[in-house]
């Protein structure tokens, strides 16, 4: 049982998280290392077009003109070396962009955004700059662009500078950051309480869980203070518009994954005339995030998106695909899809009745579900995504649990057939999602007392709870979680947006409309079995946009970018380079079957 999967089975240390015709070349042409565009001043994007607070029903009032905001000056230089376990930053350039903390009062402080660029590999044919947001909403572009760069089509890497950034308040190398405790040690002490980590099933567990998470939210308000009102998706979109201008682009070319798709939809509707092209991959339904359907008011954000159902459907398909091959390709195979699904159900029943111990860590059915649901984002391992070892490795761990469950544990020792642990035990029933909704989770910095640290779970909550409507009572959360378990299975998704007693709302959120006409079509890409943003959510995104076009990938894992399909990549490249969208109903296959050998 590998370390990253062992941690996933029970650790509470990871944040609850749980996104016009095309021209051949844009004006300005971007920039190069060591140079920067001349400083300029533009009318604040915070108040133009439709950048205003919207109601939960989806309407938005237009904001009046805002004060002038200077365009950041980007001075590019070689990026700092990557942290241990992260993908190499060699060949990437980095810069810092100063943006207003409050677009309503640009003199009231600033965020210094860390920005990273992968220069076009064929600069003589460069089209311009493609901006990418990896999701999260707290994922650091400076960490994940190097890890994900191979997922962009080769033709796109050749002809675009690809730029990402660490969003305002979300950590990475951007400052200041939202954090809920004075240091990492204090946060880890809080998270060590089993009441925080357990997926509740009994009334007593629900009560303890609700109280602990509400206490976290109060703590976040006390520690983070005024920052919490200024980390909305709309403010992130305003930052993106400044970054667009900083690299000299008249219009935006954009690629968003997971939550980054919601950021893309927000930008497109706030600033539609500034759009050149947008790919939204593994999409978050904007109407679900925005809470635009009053009939879903009793559900938390990720239940409205359907992430619990996506997780259930993908886990079931994992078992079917496993059963379609033999044990040399998938260790958990029972010889057929039906038999393997039955074996999985039997394992969960056994673990609920009698938890086992794997390498010293107790594991029950809830821990097993959390492990599998959160480990199957990537079919095959990628450098920089060590928490996602690929489907065959996940199957090996599930088979280890099966073997242990068939043999009674010896008194005072580990379950038969499993090695003794060298690490401390963790809760058996983790409700802690093993990754952010984008499928990535920054590693801890090991920061000391009083310092900025990487894994603060309050960063995701500050965005979700600050702008996305959520239930206002513990009873509503509990009822929705019980209903989710009935319609799908136990999961951490009902709790990723636990916003009870959250102390702040976004100062200027955008909640719709989502169908503002754009000068070019938008390409939405969805995998049919995505464990975080289900295919139905990508369908909803395409339907919500004024000119959305859905490209279906018959495949598995979270986003096409991280689970490649040559067919889909060709369509994405054609779209980004010359504006060609695939014909309605186009479907692509992934390059490899989940348990392919050789």
C-alpha positions in Angstrom: 0.0 0.0 0.0 1.8 3.1 -1.2 2.3 6.1 1.0 0.0 8.4 -1.0 -2.8 5.9 -1.0 -2.3 5.0 2.6 -2.7 8.7 3.5 -5.9 8.8 1.4 -7.5 6.0 3.4 -7.7 7.9 6.6 -5.6 11.1 6.9 -7.4 14.3 7.9 -4.4 16.4 7.0 -5.5 17.4 3.5 -7.9 20.3 3.0 -11.6 19.7 2.7 -12.1 20.7 -0.4 -12.8 18.3 -2.1 -13.5 24.9 -12.9 -15.2 37.3 -33.4 -13.3 35.2 -36.0 -10.0 34.0 -34.7 -7.1 36.0 -36.0 -3.7 34.6 -37.0 -1.9 36.7 -34.5 -3.1 39.0 -31.7 -2.0 42.6 -31.5 0.9 43.1 -29.1 2.2 39.6 -29.6 2.7 38.9 -25.9 6.2 39.3 -24.3 9.4 37.5 -23.8 11.7 36.7 -20.9 13.4 39.8 -19.6 11.0 42.2 -21.2 7.7 43.7 -20.2 5.0 45.9 -21.8 5.1 49.5 -21.0 2.9 50.4 -18.0 -0.5 51.8 -18.9 -3.7 52.7 -17.2 -7.1 51.3 -18.3 -10.6 51.8 -17.0 -11.2 49.4 -14.2 -12.5 46.0 -15.5 -14.1 45.6 -12.1 -17.1 47.7 -13.1 -17.4 47.3 -16.8 -19.7 45.1 -18.9 -21.6 42.9 -16.4 -19.2 42.9 -13.5 -21.6 43.3 -10.6 -23.1 41.4 -7.7 -25.8 39.1 -8.9 -28.7 37.6 -7.1 -29.0 33.9 -6.2 -31.7 33.7 -8.9 -29.3 34.6 -11.6 -29.9 38.2 -12.4 -27.1 40.8 -12.3 -27.3 44.5 -12.0 -24.7 46.5 -14.0 -22.2 48.3 -11.9 -21.3 51.9 -12.6 -17.9 53.0 -13.9 -15.0 52.3 -11.5 -11.7 54.1 -10.8 -8.7 53.6 -13.0 -6.6 50.5 -12.3 -3.0 50.2 -13.7 -2.1 47.3 -15.8 0.5 45.2 -14.1 4.1 45.2 -15.4 5.4 41.6 -15.8 9.2 41.2 -15.6 9.9 37.6 -16.6 12.8 35.6 -15.3 13.6 31.9 -14.7 11.2 30.3 -12.2 12.5 29.1 -8.8 13.3 25.4 -8.6 10.4 23.1 -8.0 9.6 21.9 -4.5 10.2 18.2 -3.7 7.6 16.1 -5.5 6.6 18.8 -7.9 7.2 18.8 -11.6 10.3 20.6 -12.8 10.1 24.3 -13.6 13.1 24.2 -16.0 12.2 26.1 -19.2 9.4 28.1 -17.5 9.5 31.8 -16.8 8.0 33.5 -13.8 6.8 37.0 -12.9 4.7 38.8 -10.3 1.6 40.9 -11.1 0.2 43.5 -8.6 -3.6 43.7 -8.7 -6.0 45.6 -6.4 -7.3 43.7 -3.4 -10.6 45.6 -3.7 -11.6 46.7 -7.2 -14.1 49.0 -5.6 -11.3 50.8 -3.8 -8.0 50.1 -5.7 -6.0 52.0 -3.1 -6.9 49.6 -0.3 -4.1 47.2 -0.6 -3.1 44.7 -3.3 -2.4 41.0 -4.1 0.9 40.1 -5.7 0.0 37.3 -8.0 2.7 34.7 -8.9 2.6 34.1 -12.7 4.2 31.4 -14.8 4.7 31.0 -18.5 5.7 28.1 -20.8 7.0 30.0 -23.9 5.8 28.9 -27.3 8.1 26.2 -28.7 7.8 27.6 -32.2 7.8 31.4 -31.6 8.1 32.2 -35.3 4.5 31.0 -35.7 3.1 32.2 -32.4 -0.6 33.1 -32.2 -0.5 34.7 -28.8 -1.0 33.8 -25.1 -3.2 31.0 -23.8 -4.2 31.5 -20.2 -4.9 28.3 -18.1 -6.6 28.0 -14.7 -6.2 24.5 -13.2 -9.2 24.8 -10.8 -9.4 24.2 -7.1 -10.5 26.9 -6.7 -7.2 27.1 -4.8 -4.8 25.3 -7.2 -1.5 27.0 -7.8 -0.8 27.5 -11.5 2.9 27.9 -10.7 2.9 24.3 -9.5 0.5 22.6 -11.9 1.4 24.2 -15.2 4.7 22.3 -15.2 2.9 19.1 -14.2 0.2 19.5 -16.8 2.0 21.0 -19.8 2.2 17.7 -21.6 -1.6 17.5 -21.7 -1.9 20.5 -24.0 -1.9 19.6 -27.7 1.6 19.8 -29.3 0.4 22.3 -31.8 -0.9 24.5 -29.0 2.3 24.4 -27.1 4.2 25.3 -30.3 2.1 28.4 -31.1 1.0 29.8 -27.8 2.8 31.0 -24.7 0.8 29.2 -22.0 0.4 31.3 -18.9 -1.1 30.4 -15.5 -1.0 32.0 -12.1 -1.6 31.4 -8.4 -5.0 33.0 -7.7 -5.6 35.8 -5.2 -5.6 34.6 -1.6 -5.1 31.0 -2.6 -1.4 30.4 -1.7 1.3 29.1 -3.9 3.6 32.1 -4.3 0.8 34.6 -4.3 0.5 36.9 -1.3 -1.3 37.6 0.9 -3.1 34.3 1.5 -6.2 33.1 3.3 -5.4 30.8 6.2 -7.5 29.9 9.1 -4.8 29.3 11.7 -1.6 31.1 12.7 0.5 28.3 11.4 0.4 24.8 10.0 0.9 23.1 13.3 -2.2 24.7 14.7 -4.2 23.6 11.7 -3.0 20.0 11.9 -3.9 19.9 15.6 -7.4 21.0 14.8 -7.7 18.5 11.9 -6.5 15.6 14.1 -9.8 15.5 15.9 -11.7 12.4 14.6 -14.9 14.4 14.7 -13.6 16.5 11.9 -12.6 13.6 9.6 -15.3 11.0 10.0 -18.0 10.6 7.3 -21.0 10.9 9.6 -23.6 8.1 9.6 -25.2 8.1 13.1 -27.0 11.1 14.7 -24.2 11.5 17.2 -21.6 11.6 14.4 -23.6 14.2 12.4 -23.9 16.4 15.5 -20.1 16.2 16.3 -19.1 16.7 12.6 -21.4 19.7 12.2 -20.1 21.4 15.3 -16.5 20.8 14.4 -16.8 22.2 10.9 -18.8 25.2 12.0 -16.1 25.9 14.5 -13.6 25.8 11.7 -15.6 28.4 9.7 -15.6 30.7 12.7 -11.9 30.2 13.1 -11.3 31.1 9.5 -13.2 34.4 10.0 -11.1 35.3 13.0 -7.8 34.5 11.3 -8.4 35.7 7.7 -10.6 38.7 8.4 -11.2 41.1 5.5 -9.4 38.9 2.9 -12.4 36.7 2.8 -14.6 39.3 1.0 -12.1 39.7 -1.9 -11.3 36.2 -3.3 -14.4 35.7 -5.4 -14.4 34.2 -8.9 -15.5 37.6 -10.2 -12.4 39.2 -8.7 -10.3 36.4 -10.2 -11.9 37.2 -13.6 -10.9 40.8 -13.1 -7.4 39.8 -12.4 -7.4 37.6 -15.5 -8.4 40.6 -17.6 -5.6 42.6 -16.2 -3.1 39.7 -17.0 -4.5 39.6 -20.5 -3.6 43.3 -21.0 -0.3 42.8 -19.2 0.9 40.4 -21.9 -0.3 42.7 -24.7 -3.4 40.7 -25.9 -6.5 42.5 -27.2 -8.6 39.5 -26.5 -8.4 36.4 -24.3 -7.6 32.9 -25.3 -8.4 30.6 -22.3 -8.3 27.0 -21.1 -10.0 26.1 -17.9 -10.2 22.8 -16.1 -12.6 21.8 -13.3 -13.4 25.0 -11.3 -11.3 26.9 -13.9 -14.3 26.3 -16.2 -16.5 28.3 -13.9 -13.9 31.0 -13.9 -14.0 30.9 -17.7 -17.8 31.1 -17.8 -17.7 34.1 -15.4 -15.1 35.9 -17.5 -17.1 35.2 -20.7 -20.2 36.7 -19.2 -18.6 39.6 -17.5 -16.4 40.6 -20.5 -17.9 38.9 -23.5 -16.4 41.4 -26.0 -12.8 40.5 -24.9 -13.1 36.8 -25.7 -11.1 35.2 -28.5 -11.5 31.5 -27.6 -12.3 29.4 -24.5 -11.9 25.7 -23.8 -13.8 24.5 -20.7 -12.7 21.0 -19.8 -14.4 18.9 -17.0 -16.9 21.7 -16.5 -18.6 23.0 -13.4 -22.3 23.8 -14.2 -22.5 27.6 -13.8 -26.1 27.5 -12.8 -25.4 24.9 -10.1 -22.4 26.9 -8.7 -24.4 30.1 -8.9 -27.4 28.6 -7.1 -29.7 29.8 -9.9 -32.3 27.0 -9.5 -34.5 27.8 -6.4 -35.6 24.1 -6.3 -32.1 23.1 -5.3 -31.7 25.5 -2.5 -31.5 22.7 0.1 -28.4 21.2 -1.5 -24.8 22.3 -1.1 -22.8 23.4 -4.1 -21.2 20.0 -5.1 -24.5 18.1 -4.7 -26.1 20.6 -7.1 -23.2 19.9 -9.5 -23.8 16.2 -9.1 -20.2 15.3 -7.9 -21.5 12.6 -5.6 -23.3 10.9 -8.5 -20.2 11.4 -10.7 -18.1 9.7 -8.1 -20.5 6.8 -7.7 -20.8 6.3 -11.5 -17.1 6.4 -12.0 -16.3 4.0 -9.2 -18.8 1.5 -10.6 -17.3 1.9 -14.0 -13.8 1.4 -12.5 -15.1 -2.0 -11.2 -16.7 -2.9 -14.5 -13.5 -2.1 -16.5 -11.5 -4.0 -13.9 -13.7 -7.0 -14.3 -13.3 -6.9 -18.1 -9.7 -7.9 -17.7 -7.9 -10.6 -15.7 -6.0 -10.2 -12.5 -2.7 -9.6 -14.2 -4.1 -6.3 -15.5 -6.4 -5.4 -12.6 -5.6 -7.1 -9.3 -9.2 -6.8 -8.0 -10.8 -8.5 -11.0 -13.3 -11.3 -10.3 -13.4 -12.4 -13.9 -16.3 -10.3 -15.2 -17.8 -6.8 -14.8 -20.8 -8.2 -12.9 -18.7 -10.4 -10.5 -16.3 -7.6 -9.8 -19.1 -5.2 -8.9 -20.5 -7.8 -6.6 -17.1 -8.3 -5.0 -16.8 -4.6 -4.4 -20.2 -4.5 -2.7 -19.3 -7.5 -0.6 -16.0 -5.8 0.4 -17.8 -2.7 1.6 -20.3 -4.8 3.6 -17.4 -6.7 5.2 -15.5 -3.5 6.0 -18.5 -1.9 7.6 -19.1 -5.0 9.8 -15.4 -5.5 10.6 -12.8 -2.9 9.7 -9.3 -4.2 8.7 -5.8 -2.8 9.2 -3.6 -2.1 6.3 0.0 -1.2 7.2 -1.1 -0.2 10.6 -4.0 2.0 9.5 -7.6 0.9 10.3 -9.9 0.9 7.4 -13.7 0.6 7.3 -16.1 1.0 4.4 -16.2 4.8 4.6 -12.4 5.0 4.5 -12.4 2.6 1.5 -14.9 4.7 -0.4 -13.0 7.8 0.3 -9.8 6.2 -0.9 -11.2 4.9 -4.2 -13.4 7.9 -5.0 -10.5 10.3 -4.6 -7.8 8.2 -6.2 -9.2 7.6 -9.6 -8.8 11.1 -11.2 -5.9 9.9 -13.4 -5.8 6.7 -15.4 -2.0 6.7 -15.4 0.5 8.5 -13.1 1.9 12.0 -14.0 4.9 13.7 -12.6 3.8 16.3 -10.0 0.5 14.4 -9.3 1.8 11.8 -6.9 -1.4 11.6 -5.1 -3.0 9.9 -8.1 -1.1 6.8 -8.9 -3.3 5.5 -11.7 -6.1 2.9 -11.8 -4.1 -0.3 -11.7 -2.3 0.9 -8.4 -5.7 1.7 -6.9 -7.0 -1.8 -7.8 -4.0 -3.3 -6.0 -4.8 -1.5 -2.8 -8.5 -2.5 -3.0 -7.4 -6.1 -3.5 -5.1 -5.8 -0.4 -8.2 -4.7 1.6 -10.2 -7.7 0.2 -7.4 -10.1 1.2 -7.3 -8.7 4.7 -11.1 -8.8 5.0 -11.2 -12.5 4.2 -8.9 -13.4 7.2 -9.5 -12.5 10.8 -7.0 -10.1 12.3 -4.7 -11.7 14.9 -5.2 -10.3 18.4 -3.1 -7.2 18.9 -1.7 -7.2 15.4 -2.3 -6.2 11.8 -4.8 -7.9 9.7 -3.5 -11.2 8.3 -1.7 -10.9 5.0 -0.7 -7.2 5.5 2.5 -5.7 6.8 2.7 -4.0 10.1 2.7 -0.2 9.9 5.5 2.2 10.6 3.3 5.2 10.7 0.7 6.3 13.2 -2.8 5.2 12.7 -5.5 7.5 11.3 -9.3 7.7 11.4 -11.0 4.7 9.7 -13.8 6.7 8.2 -12.3 9.8 6.6 -14.6 12.4 5.2 -11.6 14.4 4.1 -11.6 14.6 0.3 -8.2 13.5 -1.0 -7.9 16.4 -3.4 -9.5 19.6 -4.6 -12.3 19.4 -7.1 -9.8 19.9 -9.9 -8.0 16.7 -8.8 -4.9 18.3 -7.4 -3.8 19.0 -3.9 -0.7 21.1 -3.0 1.8 19.5 -0.8 2.5 20.9 2.6 5.4 23.4 2.9 6.3 22.3 6.4 6.2 26.0 7.3 6.9 26.9 10.9 5.0 29.0 13.4 3.5 32.2 12.2 4.4 31.6 8.5 2.4 31.1 5.4 1.7 27.5 4.7 0.3 25.6 1.7 -2.5 23.4 2.7 -5.0 25.6 4.5 -8.4 24.3 3.7 -10.0 27.6 4.3 -8.9 28.9 1.0 -11.4 26.7 -1.0 -14.1 27.5 1.5 -13.5 31.2 1.2 -14.4 31.1 -2.5 -17.2 28.5 -2.4 -18.9 29.8 0.8 -18.3 33.4 -0.1 -20.2 33.3 -3.4 -22.1 30.0 -3.9 -25.4 29.7 -2.0 -25.5 26.8 0.5 -27.8 25.6 3.3 -28.0 27.7 6.3 -28.8 25.0 8.9 -27.0 21.8 10.1 -30.3 20.0 9.6 -30.4 20.8 5.9 -26.8 19.7 5.4 -27.5 16.4 7.3 -30.7 15.7 5.4 -29.0 16.3 2.0 -26.0 14.1 3.0 -28.4 11.3 3.9 -30.2 11.7 0.7 -27.0 11.7 -1.3 -25.9 8.4 0.4 -29.3 6.9 -0.7 -29.1 8.1 -4.3 -25.4 7.3 -4.8 -23.2 6.1 -1.9 -21.5 7.6 1.1 -19.0 10.2 0.0 -17.2 13.3 1.1 -19.0 15.5 -1.5 -21.9 16.7 0.7 -19.3 18.3 3.0 -16.9 20.0 0.6 -19.0 23.1 0.8 -19.9 23.1 4.5 -20.6 26.8 4.9 -22.5 26.9 8.2 -21.5 30.0 10.1 -19.1 31.1 7.4 -18.4 34.7 8.4 -18.1 36.6 5.1 -19.7 37.0 1.7 -17.9 38.1 -1.5 -18.0 41.8 -1.8 -18.8 41.6 -5.5 -19.7 38.2 -6.8 -21.1 37.3 -10.2 -24.0 34.8 -10.3 -25.3 35.2 -13.8 -26.7 35.5 -16.4 -24.7 32.8 -18.2 -25.9 33.2 -21.7 -24.4 36.6 -22.7 -23.6 36.5 -26.4 -19.9 36.1 -27.2 -18.2 36.9 -30.5 -16.9 33.3 -30.9 -18.2 29.9 -29.9 -17.0 28.2 -26.7 -15.7 24.6 -26.7 -16.8 22.5 -23.7 -15.1 19.1 -23.1 -16.5 16.4 -20.9 -15.4 12.8 -20.0 -18.3 10.5 -19.6 -17.0 9.1 -16.4 -15.5 11.9 -14.4 -15.4 11.4 -10.6 -15.4 15.1 -9.7 -17.3 17.1 -12.4 -19.7 14.6 -14.0 -20.5 14.5 -17.6 -23.9 16.0 -16.9 -22.2 19.1 -15.5 -20.3 19.6 -18.8 -23.6 19.2 -20.6 -25.1 21.8 -18.4 -22.3 24.2 -19.0 -22.6 23.9 -22.8 -26.4 24.4 -22.5 -26.1 27.4 -20.3 -23.7 29.4 -22.5 -25.0 31.4 -25.4 -22.8 29.5 -27.9 -21.5 26.4 -26.1 -20.4 23.3 -28.1 -19.9 20.0 -26.3 -17.1 17.6 -27.2 -17.8 14.3 -25.6 -14.9 12.0 -24.6 -15.9 8.5 -24.0 -13.5 7.9 -21.2 -12.5 8.1 -17.6 -10.9 10.4 -15.0 -11.0 14.1 -14.2 -10.6 16.3 -17.4 -9.3 15.4 -20.8 -6.1 17.5 -20.2 -4.9 15.0 -17.6 -6.4 11.9 -19.3 -5.4 12.4 -23.0 -7.4 11.6 -26.1 -5.5 12.3 -29.4 -8.9 12.7 -31.0 -10.0 15.3 -28.5 -6.7 17.1 -28.6 -6.9 17.5 -32.4 -10.3 19.2 -32.0 -9.0 21.4 -29.2 -6.0 22.4 -31.3 -8.2 23.1 -34.3 -10.5 25.3 -32.2 -7.7 27.3 -30.5 -5.8 27.8 -33.7 -8.5 28.7 -36.2 -11.8 28.7 -34.4 -13.2 25.4 -35.8 -15.6 23.7 -33.4 -16.4 20.0 -33.8 -19.7 19.0 -35.3 -22.6 18.6 -32.9 -22.6 15.2 -31.3 -18.8 14.5 -31.9 -17.4 11.9 -29.6 -13.8 10.8 -29.0 -12.2 7.8 -27.4 -9.3 8.0 -24.9 -5.9 6.8 -26.1 -5.7 3.9 -23.6 -8.2 1.6 -21.8 -8.0 2.0 -18.1 -6.2 -1.3 -17.4 -4.4 -1.7 -20.7 -1.0 -3.5 -20.4 2.0 -3.0 -22.5 
